[in-house]
């Protein structure tokens, strides 16, 4: 996509290197529809997307409409995701609205996204990544080692459950579905003595009063793409493509290319305990990954460093190596 070089007063994007491409910018009379889930965190991510587009194109807030779409994953709170269909339950209805033209773009938490998108859709825009770390949250304990033997910990993440049991097999792990506010209420109600949240979510919600201790990736490798916001569009929508290209964060894109390649090669889903994290240092990328048994009794991990251009291949190679170590029946 050519870089946007000038904007005409008529409300069109004019790319000097490609004069034939003129796209009408949204306006209050014809707003750009941004689809999202309805949780406070999902809305915060949609607002961030809107703010970046407003700033980039000097548009008023009224030129955008935030469209809340109810998804199955939010409606069913009493069962683990693996029992009701996995990650797609957070995206299916939103992607249907995107395909039928009800919305122009969809804003997602990337750690919730399947590795494949429906035909006709592209997920190729990422905002600057937030803190990737998990947060230990408790009203009493400062960290995992402070919990008494047999303490109850709540989490809906199969990855976190497996990582916890690998380190503390004595803990009692209970299901803890719901958005950030719901899980904090369960904690206050005594359903569990501790839980885990993403630092990125707490930061985006400006929840400074939540008692948390950030956990280093060396102690708890985060979920693939944790802390990243992805924006999905129709593959044939040139206006959306041009607008999103202007706010895409390339370093985040390079990191996620490696991480999601690793996930895809493992056939990752909500039924698979997987951690993965890529970091950049100039033109060098470091990829860490691990796979675990659901009961935490086996953990296979690897660490690779290479050229950033090789990130996708590194993800595939790491997945193949771990699968070979673990054996065909591991998952």
C-alpha positions in Angstrom: 0.0 0.0 0.0 1.4 3.4 -1.0 2.0 5.8 1.9 -0.6 8.5 2.2 1.1 11.8 1.2 -1.7 14.4 1.0 -5.3 14.9 1.8 -7.7 17.1 -0.2 -10.2 19.3 1.3 -12.9 17.4 -0.6 -12.5 14.6 2.0 -10.6 12.3 -0.3 -7.3 10.4 0.2 -4.9 11.3 -2.7 -1.8 9.2 -3.0 0.8 11.0 -5.1 2.5 7.8 -6.2 -0.8 6.3 -7.3 -3.0 9.1 -8.6 -5.8 6.7 -9.7 -6.5 5.8 -6.0 -8.9 8.4 -4.6 -11.0 7.2 -1.6 -13.7 9.1 0.1 -13.0 9.6 3.8 -15.8 9.0 6.3 -17.9 11.9 7.6 -20.6 12.5 10.2 -23.1 12.0 7.5 -21.5 8.7 6.3 -19.6 7.3 9.3 -16.9 4.6 9.3 -18.4 1.6 11.3 -16.1 0.0 13.8 -17.3 -3.4 15.0 -16.3 -4.7 18.5 -17.4 -6.9 21.4 -19.2 -5.0 24.2 -16.9 -5.6 27.2 -15.2 -2.5 28.7 -11.8 -3.7 27.4 -13.1 -4.4 23.9 -14.6 -0.9 23.8 -11.3 0.6 25.0 -9.6 -1.1 22.1 -12.2 0.2 19.6 -11.8 3.7 21.0 -8.0 3.5 20.6 -8.5 2.5 17.0 -10.9 5.4 16.4 -8.6 7.9 18.1 -5.6 6.8 15.9 -7.7 7.1 12.8 -9.1 10.5 13.9 -5.6 11.8 14.5 -4.1 10.4 11.3 -6.8 11.8 9.0 -7.9 14.9 11.0 -11.5 13.6 11.3 -14.1 14.3 14.0 -15.3 11.6 16.4 -18.7 11.8 14.6 -17.1 10.4 11.5 -16.9 7.0 13.2 -19.6 4.8 14.8 -18.7 2.1 17.4 -20.9 -0.9 16.7 -21.2 -3.3 19.6 -21.9 -6.9 18.4 -22.9 -9.6 20.8 -20.8 -12.8 20.5 -21.5 -16.3 21.7 -18.3 -16.4 23.8 -19.5 -13.5 25.9 -23.1 -14.9 26.2 -22.0 -18.3 27.7 -20.1 -17.8 30.9 -20.6 -21.0 32.8 -18.5 -23.4 30.6 -14.9 -23.6 29.4 -14.4 -22.4 25.9 -13.2 -25.8 24.7 -16.6 -27.2 25.5 -18.5 -24.6 23.4 -16.4 -24.1 20.3 -13.1 -22.4 21.1 -11.7 -19.1 20.1 -14.0 -18.5 17.1 -16.8 -17.8 19.6 -15.4 -14.4 20.2 -15.2 -13.5 16.5 -17.9 -15.3 14.5 -20.7 -12.8 14.8 -18.4 -9.9 14.3 -16.9 -11.4 11.1 -20.4 -12.1 9.8 -21.2 -8.4 10.2 -18.0 -7.5 8.4 -18.8 -9.8 5.5 -22.3 -8.6 5.1 -21.2 -4.9 5.1 -22.8 -3.9 8.4 -19.4 -2.8 9.7 -16.3 -1.5 7.9 -13.6 -2.9 10.2 -13.5 -5.2 13.3 -11.2 -4.6 16.3 -10.0 -7.7 18.1 -7.7 -8.8 21.0 -5.2 -10.8 18.9 -4.8 -13.5 21.5 -8.5 -14.4 20.9 -8.0 -14.7 17.1 -7.9 -18.1 15.3 -4.9 -18.4 13.0 -7.1 -18.5 9.9 -9.7 -15.9 8.8 -12.9 -16.6 6.8 -12.6 -16.2 3.0 -12.9 -12.5 2.0 -11.4 -11.1 5.2 -7.9 -10.0 6.0 -6.2 -9.4 9.4 -3.1 -7.4 8.6 -3.2 -4.3 10.8 -1.9 -4.1 14.3 -1.6 -1.3 16.8 1.5 -0.8 18.9 1.7 -3.7 21.4 1.0 -3.1 25.1 2.7 -4.9 28.0 2.8 -8.6 27.1 3.1 -10.0 30.7 0.5 -11.8 32.8 -0.5 -10.2 36.1 -0.9 -12.2 39.3 -4.0 -10.6 41.0 -4.9 -11.3 44.7 -6.4 -9.4 47.5 -4.0 -11.0 50.0 -1.0 -12.7 48.3 1.8 -10.8 46.6 2.7 -13.7 44.3 2.2 -17.3 43.5 4.7 -18.5 46.0 2.8 -16.7 48.8 -0.3 -18.9 48.2 -0.9 -21.7 50.8 -0.8 -25.3 49.8 -4.1 -26.3 48.2 -5.1 -22.6 47.6 -7.8 -22.0 45.0 -6.8 -20.1 41.9 -9.3 -19.0 39.2 -8.5 -18.9 35.5 -10.3 -19.7 32.3 -7.0 -20.0 30.4 -5.9 -23.5 29.6 -2.3 -22.1 29.2 -2.3 -20.5 32.6 -3.9 -23.5 34.2 -1.2 -25.8 32.8 1.7 -23.4 33.7 0.3 -23.1 37.2 0.1 -26.9 37.7 3.6 -27.4 36.3 4.9 -25.0 39.0 2.4 -25.6 41.8 0.6 -29.0 41.3 -0.9 -28.6 44.8 -3.2 -25.7 43.7 -6.9 -26.1 43.2 -7.7 -24.5 39.8 -11.3 -23.4 39.2 -13.0 -22.0 36.0 -13.0 -18.2 36.0 -14.8 -17.0 32.8 -15.9 -13.5 32.2 -14.5 -10.0 31.4 -12.0 -8.2 33.7 -14.7 -6.7 35.9 -16.5 -10.1 36.3 -13.4 -11.9 37.3 -12.4 -9.2 39.8 -15.9 -9.5 41.4 -15.5 -13.3 41.6 -12.2 -12.7 43.4 -13.8 -10.2 45.8 -16.6 -12.7 46.5 -14.1 -15.3 47.6 -14.6 -17.7 44.7 -10.8 -17.9 44.5 -7.8 -16.5 46.4 -6.0 -15.4 43.2 -6.4 -15.1 39.5 -4.4 -13.9 36.5 -5.2 -11.1 34.1 -3.2 -9.6 31.2 -1.2 -6.5 32.1 -2.3 -5.0 28.8 -5.9 -5.1 29.7 -5.4 -3.5 33.1 -3.3 -0.8 31.5 -5.8 -0.1 28.7 -8.6 0.2 31.3 -6.4 2.4 33.5 -7.1 0.1 36.4 -4.3 1.2 38.6 -6.1 0.2 41.8 -6.2 -3.5 41.0 -3.7 -5.3 43.2 -1.3 -7.0 40.8 2.2 -8.3 40.4 3.5 -8.5 36.8 5.1 -11.9 36.0 8.2 -12.0 33.9 7.9 -14.0 30.6 10.7 -16.2 32.0 8.4 -17.3 34.8 5.1 -17.4 32.8 5.4 -17.2 29.0 2.4 -15.3 27.7 -0.2 -16.3 25.2 0.7 -15.9 21.5 -0.1 -12.2 20.5 -1.0 -11.2 24.1 -1.2 -7.4 24.4 -1.8 -6.8 20.7 -4.8 -5.3 19.0 -5.6 -6.5 15.5 -7.9 -4.9 13.0 -9.8 -7.0 10.4 -11.2 -5.8 7.1 -12.8 -7.0 3.9 -10.1 -8.0 1.4 -11.7 -6.0 -1.4 -12.2 -2.8 0.6 -9.5 -0.4 -0.7 -10.7 2.5 1.5 -10.3 0.5 4.7 -7.0 -0.9 3.5 -5.6 2.6 2.9 -6.8 4.0 6.2 -5.6 1.1 8.2 -2.2 1.1 6.5 -1.6 4.6 8.0 -2.0 3.3 11.6 -0.3 -0.1 11.2 2.6 -0.8 13.6 5.2 -2.7 11.7 7.3 -3.9 14.7 4.2 -5.5 16.2 3.3 -7.0 12.8 6.8 -8.6 12.6 6.6 -10.1 16.1 3.1 -11.5 15.5 4.1 -13.0 12.2 6.6 -15.2 14.1 4.3 -16.0 17.0 1.2 -16.8 14.9 3.3 -18.9 12.5 4.4 -21.0 15.6 0.7 -21.2 16.7 -0.5 -22.2 13.2 2.0 -25.0 12.9 0.9 -26.4 16.2 -2.8 -26.2 15.1 -3.2 -24.0 18.2 -6.7 -23.5 19.7 -8.3 -23.0 23.1 -7.8 -26.8 23.7 -4.1 -26.5 23.4 -1.8 -25.1 26.2 0.7 -22.9 24.2 2.8 -20.0 25.1 4.8 -17.9 22.7 6.6 -14.5 22.5 8.8 -12.8 20.0 11.0 -9.8 20.8 12.8 -7.5 18.4 16.3 -6.0 18.7 17.0 -4.1 15.5 17.0 -6.6 12.7 17.1 -9.5 15.1 14.1 -11.4 16.4 14.1 -13.7 19.4 11.3 -16.3 19.6 10.4 -18.3 22.7 7.7 -21.0 22.7 6.4 -23.8 24.9 3.8 -26.5 24.8 2.4 -28.1 27.9 0.2 -31.0 28.9 -3.0 -29.8 30.4 -2.2 -31.2 33.8 1.2 -29.5 33.8 3.2 -32.8 34.0 5.2 -32.2 30.8 6.6 -28.9 29.4 8.6 -28.6 26.2 10.2 -25.2 25.5 12.6 -23.7 23.0 14.3 -20.4 22.3 15.5 -19.2 18.8 17.2 -16.1 17.5 17.5 -15.0 13.9 16.9 -12.4 11.3 13.5 -10.6 11.5 12.9 -11.6 7.9 13.0 -15.3 9.0 10.4 -14.9 11.8 7.7 -16.8 10.0 10.1 -19.7 9.2 11.4 -19.7 12.8 7.9 -20.1 14.1 7.3 -23.2 11.9 10.7 -24.6 12.8 10.2 -24.2 16.5 6.8 -25.9 16.3 8.2 -28.8 14.4 11.0 -29.2 16.9 8.7 -29.2 19.9 6.3 -31.6 18.3 9.1 -34.0 17.6 10.3 -33.8 21.2 6.8 -34.2 22.6 5.6 -37.1 20.4 2.6 -37.6 18.2 0.1 -38.1 21.0 1.1 -35.1 23.1 -2.0 -33.0 22.5 
